[in-house]
Amino acid sequence: MVEELRDASGEIGPERHLRVAGHHVVVVGGGFGGLQAVLKLRRAPVVVTLVDRRNFHLFQPLTYQVATGALSPGEIAYPLRAVFKRDRNVRVLLAEVADFDLDARELHLRSVAPVPAPDRLGYDTLIVAGGSHYSYFGHEEWRMHAAEVKSLESALAVRGLLLAAFEAAEGEPNADARDAWLTFVVVGAGPTGVEMAGQIAELARDTLRRDFRTIDPRQARILLVEAADRVLTSFPPSLSAKAGRSLQRLGVTVLTGRSVIGIDAAGVTLAGRDGGEERIACRAVVWAAGVTASGLAGRLAELTGAERDRAGRVTVESDLTLPGHPEVFAIGDMVRVRDAGGEPVVLPGVAPVAMQQGRYVASVVRARQRGREHGAFRYRDKGNLATIGRAAAVADIKGVRLSGFLAWVTWLVVHLWYLIGFQNRLLVLIRWSFSFATHGRGARLITGTATTSEERDG
Ligand SMILES: Cc1cc2nc3c(=O)[nH]c(=O)nc-3n(C[C@H](O)[C@H](O)[C@H](O)COP(=O)(O)OP(=O)(O)OC[C@H]3O[C@@H](n4cnc5c(N)ncnc54)[C@H](O)[C@@H]3O)c2cc1C
């Protein structure tokens, strides 16, 4: 039923414009929300085009394991074309969405070099799931000194940064400079920050223990900085306390009640509640604090008059459509949703919210195709999980609070279950089993960012 995508003119020219026959659903973003929407539409009587600026789905909950050498990139990413290779009504388009023309029902696209993309893409129904990115609290200049682990590229950069710090310390004769190389600061003690700090501690205390001759990697200081008065504020206080103790056992120093007020190439400046400032000399900072919605949210808000909150999320109706545009849905990290009373509600910025919303919008599209009505979106909270390190995690599942080994096994099973692709599940299971038995991390490679002076000078 899918007709060839082709130019409106029938010719290949610079102004390329794609059209398809049949009800055309365009999904922007092959992350957690967009992927679920397309999966649920693959047997529907519609034509689906999935547009993403990456050619793969990324399992973001495990990027920090790539950043610490526990997993390789290919184990947590899966090509979008491979996911839909058997679904004749689904097409994947590698391109970046630059803008929307909601009146003409078209997207404006930008090419992702070196792959040319059509300029415009028409739709009958549009589902936008552009996600979010880390924000640096208005200090964009911090970005170059404090890496984050949201994308595969940035996770690999962090891996290089962490491993290079140990290499530099090994060759550093000056004690203060060596200490700075061996001081690692993680900003933000939400699940990602806690997981990241725990993994760096395991890398230093366990994996690298015997790898160096001059330094003892176990002397590394891992500092986890949090402005709130406890780690994992989305969990009940009792589980935060348990996570804090597990972090301490691993050798992480937790600095709560401290805000970051400066980051530069030589270190981090913190402010305490009493107004006192503290300077920490360090060369590797990982950013795991606030997020901001994709710029696509802001653009949709401008075009439709929908409200936006401080984190850039566009406010959608209770059926996840934009005001005045029942044919346009927005989902996932980039939205907040009006409840039955019309009040905007911010749901947690986690994968299950995006996935449930993706499945929901697909069922609305299917219902409309059959001429039926569909009820409002309702989020079913299945619980909250965070891992701290080897055999240590916390879980809050519908009021049942778990910690330690049982929570860790639950975390492992859930993450394996939701990884896309049987091969990836198997590979990650083997990797984790091997790492558990040997304390090893096979992917401890410094790649990409490291260049020799000869390479740099050409
Ligand atoms: C490090 C980290 C750890 C996390 N850990 C957990 C966890 O343990 N458990 C949990 O539930 N959640 C976790 N999350 C949150 C979870 O990953 C997000 O809530 C989820 O990814 C949101 O899904 P989404 O579909 O809204 O966006 P995403 O999954 O981010 O997908 C957005 C997609 O849109 C594409 N895109 C964006 N802009 C454009 C554009 N202009 N043109 C074309 N394509 C575009 C992107 O390439 C991407 O593929 C974590 C997040 C991070 C960063």
The ligand as an SDF file (V2000), in Angstrom:
LIG
                    3D

 53 58  0  0  0  0  0  0  0  0999 V2000
   21.7130    9.4370   30.8890 C   0  0  0  0  0  0  0  0  0  0  0  0
   20.2530    9.1600   31.0070 C   0  0  0  0  0  0  0  0  0  0  0  0
   19.8040    8.1070   31.7820 C   0  0  0  0  0  0  0  0  0  0  0  0
   18.4390    7.8300   31.8760 C   0  0  0  0  0  0  0  0  0  0  0  0
   18.0370    6.7800   32.6440 N   0  0  0  0  0  0  0  0  0  0  0  0
   16.7350    6.4620   32.6780 C   0  0  0  0  0  0  0  0  0  0  0  0
   16.3060    5.3110   33.4020 C   0  0  0  0  0  0  0  0  0  0  0  0
   17.1160    4.6150   34.0190 O   0  0  0  0  0  0  0  0  0  0  0  0
   14.9840    4.9990   33.3770 N   0  0  0  0  0  0  0  0  0  0  0  0
   14.0960    5.7630   32.6840 C   0  0  0  0  0  0  0  0  0  0  0  0
   12.9140    5.4160   32.6530 O   0  0  0  0  0  0  0  0  0  0  0  0
   14.4600    6.8680   32.0130 N   0  0  0  0  0  0  0  0  0  0  0  0
   15.7550    7.2270   31.9900 C   0  0  0  0  0  0  0  0  0  0  0  0
   16.1550    8.3390   31.3000 N   0  0  0  0  0  0  0  0  0  0  0  0
   15.1340    9.2050   30.6800 C   0  0  0  0  0  0  0  0  0  0  0  0
   14.6500    8.6370   29.3440 C   0  0  0  0  0  0  0  0  0  0  0  0
   15.7710    8.2800   28.5400 O   0  0  0  0  0  0  0  0  0  0  0  0
   13.7900    9.6730   28.6530 C   0  0  0  0  0  0  0  0  0  0  0  0
   12.7040    9.9920   29.5010 O   0  0  0  0  0  0  0  0  0  0  0  0
   13.2700    9.1550   27.3160 C   0  0  0  0  0  0  0  0  0  0  0  0
   14.3510    8.9290   26.4390 O   0  0  0  0  0  0  0  0  0  0  0  0
   12.2900   10.1530   26.6950 C   0  0  0  0  0  0  0  0  0  0  0  0
   11.8270    9.6280   25.4910 O   0  0  0  0  0  0  0  0  0  0  0  0
   11.4650   10.5980   24.2790 P   0  0  0  0  0  0  0  0  0  0  0  0
   10.8900    9.7440   23.2080 O   0  0  0  0  0  0  0  0  0  0  0  0
   10.6970   11.7540   24.7710 O   0  0  0  0  0  0  0  0  0  0  0  0
   12.8700   11.1990   23.7900 O   0  0  0  0  0  0  0  0  0  0  0  0
   14.2050   10.4500   23.3460 P   0  0  0  0  0  0  0  0  0  0  0  0
   14.2090    9.0210   23.7540 O   0  0  0  0  0  0  0  0  0  0  0  0
   15.3140   11.3320   23.8170 O   0  0  0  0  0  0  0  0  0  0  0  0
   14.1290   10.4930   21.7540 O   0  0  0  0  0  0  0  0  0  0  0  0
   14.1800   11.6850   21.0480 C   0  0  0  0  0  0  0  0  0  0  0  0
   14.5460   11.3250   19.6120 C   0  0  0  0  0  0  0  0  0  0  0  0
   14.2750   12.4510   18.7890 O   0  0  0  0  0  0  0  0  0  0  0  0
   15.3350   12.6490   17.8790 C   0  0  0  0  0  0  0  0  0  0  0  0
   15.3090   14.0690   17.5530 N   0  0  0  0  0  0  0  0  0  0  0  0
   15.3670   15.1190   18.3930 C   0  0  0  0  0  0  0  0  0  0  0  0
   15.2640   16.2730   17.7210 N   0  0  0  0  0  0  0  0  0  0  0  0
   15.1280   15.9510   16.4210 C   0  0  0  0  0  0  0  0  0  0  0  0
   14.9930   16.7180   15.2330 C   0  0  0  0  0  0  0  0  0  0  0  0
   14.9540   18.0570   15.2500 N   0  0  0  0  0  0  0  0  0  0  0  0
   14.9070   16.0630   14.0530 N   0  0  0  0  0  0  0  0  0  0  0  0
   14.9420   14.6970   14.0000 C   0  0  0  0  0  0  0  0  0  0  0  0
   15.0790   13.9300   15.1030 N   0  0  0  0  0  0  0  0  0  0  0  0
   15.1620   14.5510   16.2940 C   0  0  0  0  0  0  0  0  0  0  0  0
   16.5690   12.2050   18.6580 C   0  0  0  0  0  0  0  0  0  0  0  0
   17.6330   11.8490   17.7800 O   0  0  0  0  0  0  0  0  0  0  0  0
   16.0190   11.0030   19.4360 C   0  0  0  0  0  0  0  0  0  0  0  0
   16.1650    9.8040   18.7210 O   0  0  0  0  0  0  0  0  0  0  0  0
   17.5100    8.6380   31.1980 C   0  0  0  0  0  0  0  0  0  0  0  0
   17.9480    9.7000   30.4150 C   0  0  0  0  0  0  0  0  0  0  0  0
   19.3160    9.9550   30.3180 C   0  0  0  0  0  0  0  0  0  0  0  0
   19.7920   11.1000   29.4760 C   0  0  0  0  0  0  0  0  0  0  0  0
  1  2  1  0
  2  3  1  0
  2 52  2  0
  3  4  2  0
  4  5  1  0
  4 50  1  0
  5  6  2  0
  6  7  1  0
  6 13  1  0
  7  8  2  0
  7  9  1  0
  9 10  1  0
 10 11  2  0
 10 12  1  0
 12 13  2  0
 13 14  1  0
 14 15  1  0
 14 50  1  0
 15 16  1  0
 16 17  1  0
 16 18  1  0
 18 19  1  0
 18 20  1  0
 20 21  1  0
 20 22  1  0
 22 23  1  0
 23 24  1  0
 24 25  2  0
 24 26  1  0
 24 27  1  0
 27 28  1  0
 28 29  2  0
 28 30  1  0
 28 31  1  0
 31 32  1  0
 32 33  1  0
 33 34  1  0
 33 48  1  0
 34 35  1  0
 35 36  1  0
 35 46  1  0
 36 37  1  0
 36 45  1  0
 37 38  2  0
 38 39  1  0
 39 40  1  0
 39 45  2  0
 40 41  1  0
 40 42  2  0
 42 43  1  0
 43 44  2  0
 44 45  1  0
 46 47  1  0
 46 48  1  0
 48 49  1  0
 50 51  2  0
 51 52  1  0
 52 53  1  0
M  END
$$$$
